[in-house]
Amino acid sequence: MGMDDFLIRALAAGLGVALICGPLGAFVVWRRMSFFGSTLAHSAILGVALGYALHFDMTLGMFLVSVALAGALFLAERRKTLATDTLLGVLAHAALAAGIVFMAFLDTLRTDLLSLLFGDVLSVTPADLWWIYGGGALCMIALLRIWQPLLAMTVHEEMARVEGVNTLLVRFTFMLLLAVVVAVSLKIVGILLITSLLVIPAATARRLSGTPEQMAALAALIGCLAVGGGMAESYVWDLPSGAAIVLTATVMFVAVSAWPKRKTTA
Amino acid sequence: MNSPDALIAAHNVCVEFAGREVLHDVSLELKPGRVVTLIGPNGAGKSTLARVLLGLTEPTRGHVERRANLRIGYMPQFLSIDRDLPMTVKRFLQLSGVKDTERIKAILDEVGAAYTLNEEVQVLSGGEFQRVLLARALLRDPDLLVLDEPVRSVDVTGQAELYDLIGKLRQTHRCGVLMVSHDLHLVMAATDEVICLNQHVCCHGSPETVGRHPEYFAMFGPTIARSLAVYTHAHDHAHDTAGHVVDADGKVHDHDHHHGQDHSHGHG
């Protein structure tokens, strides 16, 4: 038992998060839902406070608040009175403000706000690993099951409906998956950086992929490289790990973007 | 007017959006092997009516009957695939649920776009993409094709070819066709029944009957309506090198073939 345990847990958690963020991130990019990811993350403080007040796990608290938020957005979207972007603007900051106010009431709660905002991999507990790998595996199975219909409705929702896809069910399932992934990923990169773990690996994979499936798989791989690289830098140079991971991913994105485009075979 | 072989029948359908009525008391029937074209000015409710028939929009009043297990091939008016989504024509067609590559190739060949199979959808021309969309609609072996503005962003020659193709597909696939269009002239040759829509059904019938109908004249104006005369017998003439219309008997018309096209911008 020593320093090594912390590091191994941190790395295992980071890689698990990267694996599931890759394929989900690809859909976040295709469906232009990065603001939705950020909104879920903003609600996390409320989840932490709620978990503390009601004496249950903070990850569970974050998950429940995320799900409630996803549900609220889902219902509001169906009424079609406001643009989704506007609705998210309202929800994200209302959730953040509610979380901060709620926390102020709980003066016995001593949470490091910085670690919530920017992540703290060394605080990963064995229970967190269960959340990441258990929740991640369930998300992966669910995502594989809705893959085809979700892709079809990402291309054209109404065409998919005419072809028999239950678009409401598939869309809500996808929102739930994102809620789970955001909740379990927060310890690694924090509230402010979680969206980057969804978007940057997928964006990097785009240049290198010929099919949606390739892009999803490559995004997972690139995410893992970013986590491994970022944690190594963080260990060697004593950098904040979440930020190091995101910067490593960004460097890969820039490198791939600068690479001359390969010729597509005719 | 409900006949037993109808694929879809709409009865007295009204649709309101935010209290504003966009469709009033519309009834119609779609039958196997028949091409019905909805025409009307922008904002006439053509797409809304198509959506009601497809089951994408619930009518405010009235009801729609669909034959049990009706398979519909739908070609939407707008479809653009995000550049961030890598997608070949083959993968796009597989999204219909049909995975069989041989069948995909056969259908793509039928619409004259076999060579696009492994191309990225984002690089296709307007005409090629419309053909690929048509292939997607046909893949599931539909009883009914619903084509919303099928010749959008296609040049004039390409439009005529596409309408010819749609006419042939109706015969080879024995399916009913509902087309939505606001360009009248080319549609006329390829359609069995025309429904003029402007929130309500102004008039309907064969292309020739509708072309003479006073309501139709009132909607599109006499110049547009008269230009139809050229196009209703569009198959018995060709173009000479100067672009004039040459009848089958070789007589050159002194007016320009593109006449109707010019006017159609006026109401569009």
Chai-1 contact restraints between the chains, C-beta under 6 A:
chainA,res_idxA,chainB,res_idxB,connection_type,confidence,min_distance_angstrom,max_distance_angstrom,comment,restraint_id
A,V29,B,D84,contact,1.0,0.0,6.0,A-B,restraint_1
A,W30,B,D82,contact,1.0,0.0,6.0,A-B,restraint_2
A,W30,B,D84,contact,1.0,0.0,6.0,A-B,restraint_3
A,W30,B,L85,contact,1.0,0.0,6.0,A-B,restraint_4
A,A152,B,L95,contact,1.0,0.0,6.0,A-B,restraint_5
A,V155,B,I81,contact,1.0,0.0,6.0,A-B,restraint_6
A,H156,B,P76,contact,1.0,0.0,6.0,A-B,restraint_7
A,H156,B,L79,contact,1.0,0.0,6.0,A-B,restraint_8
A,E158,B,L56,contact,1.0,0.0,6.0,A-B,restraint_9
A,M159,B,Y74,contact,1.0,0.0,6.0,A-B,restraint_10
A,M159,B,P76,contact,1.0,0.0,6.0,A-B,restraint_11
A,V162,B,L54,contact,1.0,0.0,6.0,A-B,restraint_12
A,V162,B,I72,contact,1.0,0.0,6.0,A-B,restraint_13
A,V162,B,Y74,contact,1.0,0.0,6.0,A-B,restraint_14
A,E163,B,S96,contact,1.0,0.0,6.0,A-B,restraint_15
A,R206,B,D84,contact,1.0,0.0,6.0,A-B,restraint_16
A,S209,B,P86,contact,1.0,0.0,6.0,A-B,restraint_17
A,G210,B,P86,contact,1.0,0.0,6.0,A-B,restraint_18
A,T211,B,P86,contact,1.0,0.0,6.0,A-B,restraint_19
A,T211,B,R91,contact,1.0,0.0,6.0,A-B,restraint_20
A,M215,B,P86,contact,1.0,0.0,6.0,A-B,restraint_21
